[in-house]
């Protein structure tokens, strides 16, 4: 049976955060039994983009700071690393804006580059992870328009070098297939520990275009699949409705069945949120399309049943991030603004996810809205 600790933490005051992290770890067991002196430990936050801590897009730097301290107390060597979702992103700028570089400098942790690719079967991961003994996963609790939920498993997408992420979206547009590849990445170097930043999460159009929402929790588990299962349940998803959790459980990578997960600390029913705004029905509509007709569905039904990103022109600054990162080159720049060719669009929502101005929204056709009523959980 797996164990997940749920601890209250109502705001990002460092002393409160560190106390909550330490309490959560004490509830799941002695951390020094897992992290040994001399171990090289990668602390992997969610650094989706160059976003400030108050945006609820990235893991708060106080979580990272607390874990660097704890790793050092174990006699281990801490490293910090992630790849932003934007293949063209300035990693250094993201490290500065998120506060991770300052924390690493202050606490004596080295920044680990995850840029050099290494091929594992049909996926690529950063070669540098094989120089690391352990990974500690530090995700942010958020919704996700394609995968419903982003937690521990989805956070490991960051060990894939940026230019390969778009190609994965292109090759695996079907939600369940994409989620299966996320589980493949997760399994390459399975994290030893997960610490979920849920002091503030993101609801609605996550993982970057949604709204910050106070959840007031920090959670921990040696089983990242169990941690995802519990966190998704807190915000209103049945764990196995999230493909990454279901697939990882089926492959024996962790426990996703709530009946086999021991909760310590706060009771699950006491922290569950009944009115959390979940991800748009884009996922459910796409998932409802039978796999064998998915490619022709995209071509034949796009005028009748579509769930697609649209530009909010008033918010767009013409930065071109969406244009540079579209995996199927469906976006062009015309008069300094993006234009989407919906004949090419695969509804991967990379443009929506990576836009720093939140200048994309998810639109649904009339028939898609009607269909969505019938595919609710």
VMD Tcl script that draws the C-alpha trace (Angstrom):
set ca {
  {0.00 0.00 0.00}
  {1.27 3.47 -0.91}
  {1.17 6.46 1.40}
  {0.36 10.10 0.64}
  {0.74 12.89 3.18}
  {-1.59 15.89 3.04}
  {-0.50 18.95 5.03}
  {-2.11 22.37 5.23}
  {-0.12 25.44 4.18}
  {-2.20 28.55 3.58}
  {0.38 30.90 2.05}
  {3.88 31.18 0.65}
  {5.71 32.41 3.72}
  {8.99 30.53 3.66}
  {8.87 29.37 7.27}
  {5.35 27.99 6.75}
  {6.34 26.24 3.54}
  {9.44 24.61 5.01}
  {7.51 23.48 8.08}
  {4.78 21.95 5.90}
  {7.28 20.18 3.65}
  {9.12 18.72 6.64}
  {5.87 17.60 8.25}
  {4.73 15.94 5.03}
  {8.03 14.08 4.74}
  {7.86 12.96 8.36}
  {4.41 11.50 7.72}
  {5.60 9.28 4.86}
  {8.82 8.05 6.50}
  {12.45 8.88 7.13}
  {13.82 10.73 4.12}
  {17.37 9.71 5.03}
  {16.49 6.09 4.29}
  {15.93 7.02 0.64}
  {18.44 9.83 0.08}
  {21.97 8.74 0.94}
  {25.16 10.75 1.50}
  {26.88 11.47 -1.81}
  {23.75 10.90 -3.94}
  {23.39 13.31 -6.83}
  {19.78 14.48 -6.60}
  {17.92 16.38 -9.32}
  {15.16 18.63 -8.01}
  {12.70 18.92 -10.89}
  {10.21 21.80 -10.51}
  {7.56 22.75 -13.07}
  {9.26 25.52 -15.06}
  {6.77 25.70 -17.91}
  {7.80 29.22 -18.87}
  {9.36 32.43 -17.57}
  {6.49 33.10 -15.17}
  {6.57 34.84 -11.80}
  {5.78 32.79 -8.67}
  {2.44 34.55 -8.08}
  {1.09 33.44 -11.48}
  {0.56 29.85 -10.26}
  {2.08 28.59 -13.53}
  {5.30 27.25 -12.02}
  {6.34 25.56 -8.79}
  {6.92 28.17 -6.10}
  {10.64 28.73 -5.35}
  {10.05 28.27 -1.60}
  {9.21 24.60 -2.25}
  {12.48 24.24 -4.13}
  {14.44 26.02 -1.41}
  {13.07 23.78 1.33}
  {13.91 20.63 -0.61}
  {17.46 21.78 -1.41}
  {18.03 22.24 2.31}
  {16.63 18.80 3.11}
  {18.71 17.11 0.40}
  {21.85 18.74 1.77}
  {20.95 17.63 5.31}
  {20.97 14.07 3.97}
  {24.54 14.59 2.80}
  {23.45 14.46 -0.84}
  {24.34 16.83 -3.67}
  {21.39 18.91 -5.01}
  {20.92 19.90 -8.65}
  {18.09 21.97 -10.15}
  {16.86 21.52 -13.71}
  {13.94 21.64 -16.13}
  {13.16 22.40 -19.76}
  {10.51 25.06 -20.45}
  {7.65 24.03 -22.71}
  {8.76 26.58 -25.30}
  {11.39 25.02 -27.55}
  {12.80 28.48 -28.27}
  {12.69 29.65 -24.67}
  {15.63 31.25 -22.97}
  {16.20 28.79 -20.14}
  {18.30 31.34 -18.29}
  {15.45 33.87 -18.39}
  {13.02 31.26 -17.09}
  {15.38 30.40 -14.23}
  {15.61 34.08 -13.32}
  {11.90 34.89 -13.57}
  {10.74 31.86 -11.60}
  {13.25 32.60 -8.84}
  {14.98 29.24 -9.21}
  {18.41 30.65 -10.07}
  {18.46 32.85 -6.97}
  {17.41 29.94 -4.76}
  {20.02 27.63 -6.28}
  {22.72 30.27 -5.81}
  {21.72 31.01 -2.22}
  {21.49 27.35 -1.22}
  {24.49 26.05 -3.13}
  {22.73 23.90 -5.73}
  {24.05 23.50 -9.25}
  {21.86 24.16 -12.31}
  {21.76 21.01 -14.45}
  {21.39 21.46 -18.20}
  {18.73 19.20 -19.74}
  {19.39 20.33 -23.30}
  {21.39 17.44 -24.80}
  {19.09 14.68 -26.11}
  {19.51 10.94 -25.69}
  {17.28 8.53 -27.60}
  {15.35 5.93 -25.58}
  {13.32 3.86 -28.00}
  {11.11 6.34 -29.84}
  {11.46 9.17 -27.31}
  {14.24 11.53 -26.36}
  {15.28 12.53 -22.86}
  {18.12 14.67 -21.55}
  {21.33 12.67 -21.41}
  {22.35 14.40 -18.18}
  {19.66 12.61 -16.15}
  {21.74 9.44 -16.36}
  {24.49 11.18 -14.39}
  {21.98 11.69 -11.56}
  {21.26 9.12 -8.85}
  {17.78 10.30 -7.82}
  {15.06 12.63 -9.06}
  {12.74 14.47 -6.69}
  {9.64 15.63 -8.54}
  {8.28 19.07 -7.56}
  {5.13 19.61 -9.66}
  {2.47 22.31 -9.48}
  {-1.16 21.20 -9.15}
  {-2.91 22.48 -12.29}
  {-5.57 21.58 -14.80}
  {-4.53 20.84 -18.39}
  {-6.70 21.25 -21.48}
  {-5.25 18.17 -23.19}
  {-4.47 15.78 -20.33}
  {-7.06 17.11 -17.83}
  {-4.52 17.34 -15.02}
  {-0.81 18.03 -14.69}
  {1.02 16.63 -11.71}
  {3.99 14.35 -11.13}
  {3.79 12.28 -14.31}
  {3.16 15.19 -16.67}
  {5.91 17.20 -14.95}
  {8.50 14.68 -16.15}
  {7.83 15.88 -19.71}
  {10.43 18.47 -18.72}
  {13.28 15.97 -19.00}
  {12.61 15.89 -22.76}
  {14.67 18.58 -24.55}
  {12.41 21.33 -25.86}
  {12.68 20.76 -29.60}
  {11.48 17.17 -29.24}
  {8.32 18.13 -27.33}
  {6.60 19.59 -30.37}
  {7.42 16.51 -32.40}
  {5.80 14.33 -29.74}
  {2.62 16.40 -29.95}
  {2.69 16.00 -33.73}
  {3.19 12.23 -33.65}
  {0.69 11.52 -30.87}
  {-2.30 13.88 -31.24}
  {-4.78 11.42 -29.69}
  {-5.01 12.25 -25.95}
  {-4.57 8.69 -24.66}
  {-1.59 8.07 -26.95}
  {0.06 11.30 -25.87}
  {-0.52 10.40 -22.22}
  {1.02 6.96 -22.81}
  {4.18 8.60 -24.11}
  {4.26 10.85 -21.04}
  {4.23 7.67 -18.96}
  {7.09 6.32 -21.10}
  {9.13 9.41 -20.24}
  {8.20 9.13 -16.56}
  {9.40 5.52 -16.52}
  {12.85 6.26 -17.97}
  {14.03 7.69 -14.66}
  {11.20 7.28 -12.18}
  {11.36 9.90 -9.41}
  {12.02 8.62 -5.92}
  {9.80 11.27 -4.31}
  {7.05 13.72 -5.21}
  {6.27 16.97 -3.40}
  {3.16 18.68 -4.79}
  {2.90 22.46 -4.63}
  {-0.81 22.95 -4.01}
  {-0.67 26.05 -1.83}
  {-2.00 27.78 -4.93}
  {-2.94 25.73 -7.95}
  {-4.47 26.59 -11.30}
  {-8.07 25.97 -12.34}
  {-9.84 26.39 -15.67}
  {-7.73 26.66 -18.80}
  {-4.49 25.22 -17.42}
  {-1.60 24.73 -17.53}
  {-0.87 28.43 -18.10}
  {-4.04 30.22 -19.18}
  {-6.18 29.43 -16.16}
  {-6.77 31.20 -12.87}
  {-4.76 30.88 -9.65}
  {-6.79 29.12 -6.98}
  {-5.89 28.80 -3.32}
  {-5.90 25.14 -2.32}
  {-3.80 25.54 0.80}
  {-1.95 22.22 0.73}
  {1.44 20.61 0.31}
  {1.42 16.88 -0.39}
  {4.17 14.27 -0.47}
  {4.61 10.63 -1.44}
  {7.30 8.15 -2.38}
  {4.82 7.03 -5.07}
  {4.25 9.73 -7.68}
  {1.33 7.85 -9.23}
  {-0.46 7.80 -5.87}
  {0.29 11.49 -5.40}
  {-1.31 12.28 -8.76}
  {-4.33 10.12 -7.92}
  {-4.95 11.92 -4.63}
  {-4.38 15.40 -6.06}
  {-6.69 14.83 -9.02}
  {-9.38 13.58 -6.63}
  {-9.02 16.70 -4.48}
  {-9.90 18.97 -7.40}
  {-12.74 16.79 -8.70}
  {-11.41 14.15 -11.09}
  {-11.75 10.43 -10.60}
  {-8.10 9.29 -10.71}
  {-8.50 6.80 -13.55}
  {-10.24 9.41 -15.72}
  {-6.76 10.94 -15.99}
  {-4.98 8.80 -18.58}
  {-1.49 9.32 -17.20}
  {-2.56 7.97 -13.80}
  {-4.51 5.06 -15.29}
  {-1.72 3.99 -17.66}
  {1.05 4.31 -15.06}
  {-1.04 2.22 -12.64}
  {-1.68 -0.44 -15.28}
  {2.05 -0.66 -16.03}
  {2.89 -1.19 -12.37}
  {4.71 2.12 -12.00}
  {2.72 3.09 -8.93}
  {-0.63 2.79 -7.19}
  {-3.53 4.76 -8.64}
  {-6.37 3.04 -6.81}
  {-7.50 5.27 -3.94}
  {-8.67 2.27 -1.92}
  {-5.07 1.08 -1.77}
  {-3.55 4.43 -0.81}
  {-3.10 5.35 2.84}
  {-3.71 9.04 3.52}
  {-1.85 10.61 6.41}
  {-2.30 14.09 7.80}
  {-5.45 15.85 6.62}
  {-8.39 13.67 5.59}
  {-9.07 13.56 1.86}
  {-12.77 14.33 2.26}
  {-11.95 17.42 4.33}
  {-9.72 19.02 1.70}
  {-11.63 18.07 -1.46}
  {-12.85 21.07 -3.46}
  {-16.36 20.81 -4.90}
  {-16.29 23.91 -7.09}
  {-12.83 23.69 -8.65}
  {-13.10 24.75 -12.30}
  {-11.86 21.79 -14.29}
  {-10.22 21.81 -17.70}
  {-12.29 22.54 -20.77}
  {-14.17 19.70 -22.42}
  {-11.62 19.64 -25.24}
  {-10.06 16.50 -23.79}
  {-13.33 14.68 -23.28}
  {-14.58 15.46 -26.77}
  {-11.35 14.31 -28.39}
  {-11.24 11.23 -26.18}
  {-14.81 10.41 -27.17}
  {-13.79 10.01 -30.81}
  {-13.06 6.32 -31.57}
  {-9.35 5.82 -32.18}
  {-9.73 4.24 -35.62}
  {-11.61 7.25 -37.00}
  {-9.50 9.92 -35.30}
  {-7.40 10.96 -38.34}
  {-10.39 11.16 -40.71}
  {-12.41 12.77 -37.91}
  {-9.92 15.62 -37.87}
  {-10.24 16.07 -41.61}
  {-13.93 15.42 -42.23}
  {-15.58 16.72 -39.11}
  {-13.57 19.87 -38.36}
  {-16.34 22.08 -39.73}
  {-18.97 20.42 -37.54}
  {-17.24 19.26 -34.36}
  {-14.19 21.24 -33.38}
  {-12.39 22.28 -30.24}
  {-9.65 24.65 -31.19}
  {-7.49 27.52 -30.03}
  {-8.35 31.03 -31.18}
  {-6.31 34.20 -30.86}
  {-7.59 37.00 -28.63}
  {-6.25 39.80 -30.78}
  {-6.58 42.46 -28.10}
  {-4.18 40.55 -25.83}
  {-1.71 39.42 -28.49}
  {1.63 41.28 -28.53}
  {2.95 39.52 -31.62}
  {5.85 37.86 -29.78}
  {5.75 34.86 -32.14}
  {6.19 32.15 -29.49}
  {3.13 30.29 -30.80}
  {4.41 30.56 -34.39}
  {7.83 29.19 -33.44}
  {6.50 26.31 -31.36}
  {3.56 24.95 -33.37}
  {4.56 21.31 -34.00}
  {2.70 21.11 -37.34}
  {3.47 24.65 -38.57}
  {-0.21 25.58 -38.57}
  {0.51 29.15 -37.43}
  {1.84 31.93 -39.60}
  {2.54 35.56 -38.75}
  {0.60 38.11 -40.78}
  {1.01 41.82 -40.08}
  {2.67 40.96 -36.80}
  {-0.15 38.72 -35.53}
  {-0.58 34.92 -35.58}
  {-2.99 33.29 -38.00}
  {-4.01 29.64 -37.55}
  {-4.53 27.33 -40.51}
  {-7.17 25.00 -39.08}
  {-6.62 22.53 -41.91}
  {-3.27 21.75 -40.29}
  {-4.13 22.30 -36.61}
  {-4.10 19.10 -34.51}
  {-5.57 20.72 -31.36}
  {-2.50 20.04 -29.23}
  {-2.99 23.46 -27.55}
  {0.74 24.22 -27.44}
  {-0.06 27.78 -28.52}
  {-2.54 28.18 -25.66}
  {-0.14 26.57 -23.18}
  {2.92 28.61 -24.08}
  {1.43 32.06 -24.69}
  {2.87 34.41 -22.05}
  {0.04 36.93 -22.56}
  {-2.86 34.44 -22.27}
  {-3.87 35.59 -25.73}
  {-5.41 32.26 -26.73}
  {-8.75 30.81 -25.73}
  {-10.30 27.41 -26.40}
  {-13.39 27.62 -28.59}
  {-15.91 24.88 -29.36}
  {-18.38 24.55 -32.19}
  {-22.10 24.35 -31.44}
  {-22.11 20.58 -32.00}
  {-19.02 20.14 -29.83}
  {-20.74 22.01 -27.00}
  {-23.79 19.77 -27.32}
  {-21.62 16.66 -27.43}
  {-19.74 17.83 -24.35}
  {-22.94 17.61 -22.33}
  {-23.01 13.89 -23.03}
  {-19.37 13.20 -22.15}
  {-19.21 14.71 -18.70}
  {-17.92 12.43 -15.94}
}
mol new
graphics top color blue
foreach p $ca { graphics top sphere $p radius 0.5 }
foreach p [lrange $ca 0 end-1] q [lrange $ca 1 end] { graphics top cylinder $p $q radius 0.2 }
display resetview
